[in-house]
Amino acid sequence: FILNYPIRFTISMTWTGSRLGIGMGMGMVAPRKEPSTVRLLWYKHLRAHSRVSASNRISWVSDQMTFRLSQLIVLFLLPFAPLALAHEGATGVVKERMDLMDTQKEAMKVIGAMAKGKVPFDARAAAKAAHEIEVTAKKIPELFPEGTGGRPSEAKPEVWTQWDKFTKDAEALGVAANDLVAALEASTPDWKAKFKGVIDACKTCHKTFREEDD
C-alpha cells in the first residue's frame, strides 16, 4: 500500500473580509508503473526492518506525514506573516491611528471592488463604506499628538512641522468622502469620479506625511 499508493495533500485559501481561511484535503494518487527511487529505498528499508510490527510501521509513516504537512502549512503561510505583524510594537495612540487607517483601507476595498466590477454594485454598502471614511477622516488630527513619531509609527516628522497642511489634507479627505456619499445615495453615474477624488486625497496626504515601506 505504501509503495503503490502515495498520498497527495491539497491546501486551499479563502479570504472573508480581513480573515484568512485555510482548507486542507488528502487523497490517494494512482500507482505508477515504474517504482520511483524513493519507493525502492523505502522498500529496502521495510525489508531491513521486517521484524518491526505493522502497527509500528503505520505509526511511523503517520508521524512523517504529519510532520511534512506541518512544514507545508508553515511554508504556505509565510507570505502572509507581514499582515499579522504589521502593528507589532504599536501601542496607545500610535496603534489607534494605525487601526483607523486599516478601517479606511477596508472601506476603500469595499468600494474599489465595485468600481472594478469584481463584485455587483451595491449603493447602500458603498455609501456605508464611504461614510466610514468620512467619519474616520475627521478623527485623524487628534490621533497625531506631538511627540508620537518614530518607529513603529509610519508618520514622518513633516506631520508636525507642516501641521496646517496635514490637517487640511485630512479635511480634504473628509470632504471627498462626503461628496462620494452624496453621489452614492443619489445613485448618480459620476460616483466613480468621486471615488477617485477620495483615492487622490489619500495619496496626497501619504506622499508628504507617511514613511514608505523599505
N, C-alpha and C positions, 0 to 999 in steps of 0.2 A: 504493500500500500504506500509506504513512504517513498519507495523508489519510483513508482509509476504514476503517482497522483500528487504532484506538488500543489501547494496551497497558494492562492492568489489573494492579496489584500487590496481593497479599494477604499479610498478616502474621498469624501465629498465635502464641500464647504458652501454654506449659505449665510447671507447677511440679512438680519432683521433689524432695521433701524441701525443702531450702533453696536449690536451684539453679533458676535461671530458664532455660528453653529457648525459643528464638525460631525459628519456621519461616517461610519466605518462599516465595511462589509467583508465577508470572507467566502471563498468558493474554491472548488477544485478545478484544476486545469487538465485538459485531456492529455493522456500519456503520449510521450514521444516514441517514435520507432527506434531511435538510437539513444542509448543512455548517455547522459552528459558526464563530464569528468567529475563533477560534484557528486553525482549519483553513484558512480563507480567507487569513489573514495568512501562514500557513506556505506556502500555495500561491504567494502573491505572492513570498515570499522565495525559493522554489525557482526561479521564473521569472526573477527578477532575477539569480540566480546560476546560470543554466543551464549555464555553462561549467565549473562545478565538477564533477569526476568523481563518478560514482555511488558509488564506494568511499569518497570523502571525505565525501559526504553521510551514508552509513551510519555512518561513524566518528563524525561529529559528533552524530548522533542517539543513538548508543550512549553517548557521553560524557555527554550531557544526561540520559539515562535513569539512568545510574549515579549521577550527582550527585543527582538527585531521589530516588532510592532511599535514598541515604545520609542525606538530610535526613529522610525518613520514619522511618528506623530511629532516628535521634537523638531525634526528637520522641516516638517511641513509648516509648523507654527512659527519658526524663527523669523520669517519676513514680517510677521505681524507684531513682533515684540516691541518695536518702537511705538506702536499705538498705545500699548499698555503702560509704557514708561515715559510718555510724553510729559507728564506733570510730576515726575519723580522729584522729590525735594521741595516742591512748591507748597507753601503754607500761607495761612492768613489771607490778606487782601490780594497777594500775587496769585494764589490759587483761585480766588473768587473771580478775578478778571480772566484768567485762563478758561475757567468753566463758562463764563459768559461768552467768550469768543467761540467756544465749542458749540454753545447753544445757537449762536448766529450761523456757524458753519453748517450745522444740521438743518437749520431752516433754509439756508441757501440751497442745500442739496435737494430739499423737497421741491422747491420752485424750479431749480435747474433741470431736474429730471423731466418735469412737464414741458419746459421750454425746448428741450432737445427731443421731445416726443418719445422718451423712453417709457413713460407711464401716461395714462389718459389724463387729460386736463381736468382738474377739479378746482373750480374757482374758490370755493369755500376753504378748502385745505390750503391753497396757495395764499389766500388772504390772511389766514390764521398765521402762517409761517412769516409772511411779510410784517404782520403786526408784531410778532415776536422780535423781529429785527429792529423795528421802530422803538419798542419799549426798552430793549436792552441798550440801544444806542444812547438813550438819554442817561443811562447809568454809568457810561464809560468814564467821564471825568472824575467822578467820586471814587472810582476804583484805582486811581493813579495818584495817590498822595505822594508828596515829595519824599525822597529817601528810600523808595521801594524799587530802585533799579538794580541791575546786576543779576547774575545767574541765580536761580533758574528763570528769572523773568526774561522775556524777549523784548522788553521795552528799551529803546535807545535813550541816551541822555537828552536827545532833542525834544522828547516829550515835555521835559520841564524847562529846557532853555528856550523852547518855542511854544510855550503853553497856550498862548492865544490861538495860534494856528491849529494846535492839536484839538482844542475844544471846538473850534469852528469846523474842523473835519468831522468830528463826532456828530456835531449838529447837522452837518450836510448829509451824513448817512441817515440820520433820523428823518430828515425832510424827504430824501429819496425813497426811503421805505414807506413813508406816509403816502407819497404820490403813487407808489405801487399798490398799496392797499386800496386806495380810491379807484384805481383803474381796474383792479380785480373785482371789487364789489360792484362796479358799474358794468362789468363784462365788456369793457372797451377793447378793441383789437390792438391797441398800442401798449398792452401790458408788458410785452416782451421788451419794448424800448425802455419802459420804466424800470424793468428788472435790470437792464444793462446799466441804468443810472445807479442802481444800488451797488452793482459789481464795481463800477468805476469809482464810487465813493470809498469802497473798501480798499481798492488798490492804491488810491491817492494817499490814504492815511498810512497804510502799511509801508509804502515806498519811503516815506520820510521817518516814520516813528517805530518801525519794527525791525529787529535784527533778523537777517536772513539766515536760514539753516546752512551749516557748513557743508 
